[in-house]
Amino acid sequence: MRNIKLTLAYDGTNYHGFQLQSNAVTVQEKLEEALQTVFGSPIRITAASRTDAGVHALGQVINFRTDSRIPAERIPYALNSVLPDDIVITAASEMPADFHARFSAKSKVYCYFIDRAPHPQVLTRHYAYHIRYPLDVGLMQKAAATMVGRHDFRSFMASGSNVTSTVRHLKRLEVKECNGYMKITAEADGFLYNMVRIITGTLLEVGCGKRDYNLEPVIKACSREAAGPTAPPRGLVLREVKYD
Amino acid sequence: MRNIKLTLAYDGTNYHGFQLQSNAVTVQEKLEEALQTVFGSPIRITAASRTDAGVHALGQVINFRTDSRIPAERIPYALNSVLPDDIVITAASEMPADFHARFSAKSKVYCYFIDRAPHPQVLTRHYAYHIRYPLDVGLMQKAAATMVGRHDFRSFMASGSNVTSTVRHLKRLEVKECNGYMKITAEADGFLYNMVRIITGTLLEVGCGKRDYNLEPVIKACSREAAGPTAPPRGLVLREVKYD
């Protein structure tokens, strides 16, 4: 069997997240329907990341196995012709048998966009969180620097999650301004449930003066109550999944 | 009566254009409903430009008269709280009695966005026209330069239009590339019906080698058949209306 890797982008606005659900429309469902149409038989996919309802992706990665001989470079065109226009396959390639979209990933990069215009910028209203109050970007950058590293990030995990380890290596956490937006970029070997949105909510509290910039005590607390609120999903984009 | 000028942005995807229609939802209808809610009585507006179905605006301008004493700077907040989220008032100011959104305008600026990525960029699918074939940007820039000036632009007007004069002063026509998109910017004292979309369709024919870059003969022909096709509405944005 060939092992095919797909890179895809989607607008998550109208989906109840990536992962299959019995009673709601998901990206995975639309993808597996399109794969069945193109390849002629049911195909189960494996994704690098399960994005939540309303979260977008520019570089989600999945893999699946098939006996089909469709050349890899033709697969995006074939799938895009049957997929809804809010899901786009941007690349396809054949991988070694042991490639696994999730377990082979070395790191994931998420971006969170904040719209800082006085009134919401209408064309990005589904892709950015509009904030009217002033933010001290310098303080948010100092706060971000206090979070980078390998830590137990339990404080930044939605309560009720169930994982064996809550230690993650946050390799990069950047806060930048561009064209009336603020972009928070987070790269880690993996993320806990809602982690980027809770980091964003906490950095926003720093930015508006509600919280000290040093977030080391928040990490050390190992308690969801120590961190800030969960920022809404629409500002979040899975930017890239990195492999060796 | 006070004469109020509003600047507004909208996503035209779900509207049958700006201007009121008896059997279709338009931006004007939504605006006048919101004005009635906020000001308590029916208000008729005058717009700088009647954008077509599917066309967007970042700087549309309207004016209306009212006896209300709501301070101008509060009007955007009041209206935005009752408008749908695809229409946003970005500014309001009180103008002299003779200000007219359409007749006082000195020039209008439209931008047309073309998505040149190999596969459509999903988050801008409603705001850019995706083109897969290669384009010679340098040739398109040379072609644009042959169009600038005061001319009879009848060749670039949708057939069936009815205006007293088809002479317009095209002050600027620029073709630029940025981040996988091409942006065509057109500024004129006024535009004929579908003019920017026909200019775009003609420039695209130059860019893919189907047409000579010198567009002077196309202008001189004074015939719609001499120009290229009408590019689809979704790539077009009314960027700005300029006043003295």
Interface residues (C-beta under 8 A of the other chain):
Chain A: A9 Y10 D11 H56 L58 P76 N80 D85 D86 I87 V88 I89 T90 A117 P118 H119 P120 Q121 V122 L123 R125 Y127
Chain B: A9 Y10 D11 H56 L58 P76 N80 D85 D86 I87 V88 I89 T90 A117 P118 H119 P120 Q121 V122 L123 R125 Y127
